[in-house]
Structures are given as structure tokens and as C-alpha cells.
Amino acid sequence: RGRGTCASAFRPASRPGRRRHYNSVVDDAPAESPAERMRIAFELHELAEAMLRQGWVRRHPGAGAEEVEAAVSAWLARRPGADHGDCEGKLVPWPRNG
């Protein structure tokens, strides 16, 4: 029992040479400093903007650089799909008091 099932794929390896499950691999990774995490976040943001620009150019092949930048700026200001932030939940006033 358990061989070849999803459950068996996520069990920690008890013998050398067997695959370890994801959480044990991540838990053993060295923690990044807050500055490193912030640098990674900024790099991801830059990558996302580059992907947004590339998508705009593909959909609008005749668009000039100014038009692409205007579209990216408008998208960043509007952020469709995240009108109230990046997570689900109940809207609350900010800053929270007490």
C-alpha cells in the first residue's frame, strides 16, 4: 500500500538516495536576509513589467515605445483583477486602529 500513490511521493525519504519531499528541502535552505528578499521582490517586479511590455508589443505590433510605456503605466495604475489589493478577504480601513 502507498506505492505509486500521491501520498507516497510526499513522504520524507527514510533511506539514502530516495527523493525528499518538498518541505524538507525548503526547510533546509538557508534563509535570505530581509534585504535579499527585497532585492528579489524588486527583480520580480522588473521581470513582470518586462513581460507586460512584451505582451503589449505582441498584441500591438505597430505600437511605438511611448504608446507601450503609456499602456504599462495605465495598467500599473489600474491593476485589473486586484482592485482592492493582492489578496482575498474583507476590506478593512487602513491603518487599523486597535
C-alpha positions as CSV (number, residue, x, y, z in Angstrom):
1,R,0.0,0.0,0.0
2,G,1.2,3.5,-0.7
3,R,3.4,2.6,-3.6
4,G,2.8,4.8,-6.7
5,T,0.3,6.9,-5.0
6,C,0.4,10.7,-4.5
7,A,0.8,10.2,-0.8
8,S,3.9,8.1,-1.2
9,A,5.5,10.9,-3.3
10,F,5.3,13.3,-0.4
11,R,6.6,11.1,2.4
12,P,10.1,12.0,3.7
13,A,12.8,9.7,2.4
14,S,13.8,7.2,5.1
15,R,16.6,5.7,3.0
16,P,19.6,7.4,1.4
17,G,19.2,8.1,-2.3
18,R,15.4,8.4,-2.1
19,R,13.8,11.7,-3.0
20,R,13.0,14.0,-0.2
21,H,9.7,15.8,-0.2
22,Y,9.5,19.5,-1.0
23,N,9.0,20.9,2.5
24,S,12.1,19.2,3.9
25,V,14.2,20.6,1.0
26,V,12.9,24.1,1.5
27,D,13.3,23.9,5.3
28,D,17.0,23.1,4.9
29,A,17.6,26.0,2.5
30,P,19.5,29.0,4.1
31,A,17.2,31.9,4.9
32,E,17.7,35.1,3.0
33,S,18.1,38.3,4.7
34,P,15.3,40.9,4.6
35,A,17.5,42.9,2.2
36,E,17.9,39.9,-0.1
37,R,14.2,39.2,-0.1
38,M,13.5,42.8,-1.0
39,R,16.0,42.7,-3.8
40,I,14.3,39.5,-5.2
41,A,10.9,41.2,-5.0
42,F,12.2,44.2,-7.0
43,E,13.8,41.9,-9.6
44,L,10.5,40.0,-9.9
45,H,8.6,43.3,-10.3
46,E,11.0,44.3,-13.1
47,L,10.5,41.0,-14.8
48,A,6.8,41.3,-14.6
49,E,6.9,44.8,-16.2
50,A,9.1,43.4,-19.0
51,M,6.7,40.6,-19.6
52,L,3.8,43.1,-19.6
53,R,5.7,45.3,-22.2
54,Q,6.4,42.2,-24.3
55,G,2.8,41.1,-24.3
56,W,1.7,44.6,-25.3
57,V,4.1,44.7,-28.2
58,R,2.9,41.2,-29.4
59,R,-0.7,42.3,-29.3
60,H,0.0,45.7,-30.9
61,P,3.0,45.2,-33.3
62,G,2.8,48.8,-34.7
63,A,2.9,50.4,-31.2
64,G,5.7,52.9,-30.5
65,A,7.8,53.0,-27.4
66,E,5.7,55.9,-25.9
67,E,2.5,54.0,-26.5
68,V,3.8,50.9,-24.9
69,E,5.1,52.8,-21.8
70,A,1.7,54.6,-21.6
71,A,-0.1,51.3,-21.6
72,V,2.2,49.8,-19.0
73,S,1.8,52.8,-16.8
74,A,-2.0,52.7,-17.1
75,W,-2.1,49.0,-16.3
76,L,0.1,49.5,-13.2
77,A,-2.2,52.3,-12.0
78,R,-5.4,50.4,-12.6
79,R,-4.1,46.8,-11.8
80,P,-7.1,44.9,-13.2
81,G,-8.1,41.9,-11.1
82,A,-6.5,43.5,-7.9
83,D,-8.8,46.5,-7.4
84,H,-8.7,46.1,-3.7
85,G,-5.2,44.6,-3.2
86,D,-3.5,41.4,-3.9
87,C,-5.3,39.0,-1.6
88,E,-8.8,37.8,-0.9
89,G,-10.7,38.9,2.2
90,K,-12.8,41.5,3.8
91,L,-11.8,45.2,3.1
92,V,-10.8,47.0,6.3
93,P,-9.9,50.6,6.9
94,W,-6.2,51.3,6.9
95,P,-4.3,51.9,9.1
96,R,-6.1,49.6,11.5
97,N,-6.7,51.0,14.9
98,G,-6.6,48.7,18.0
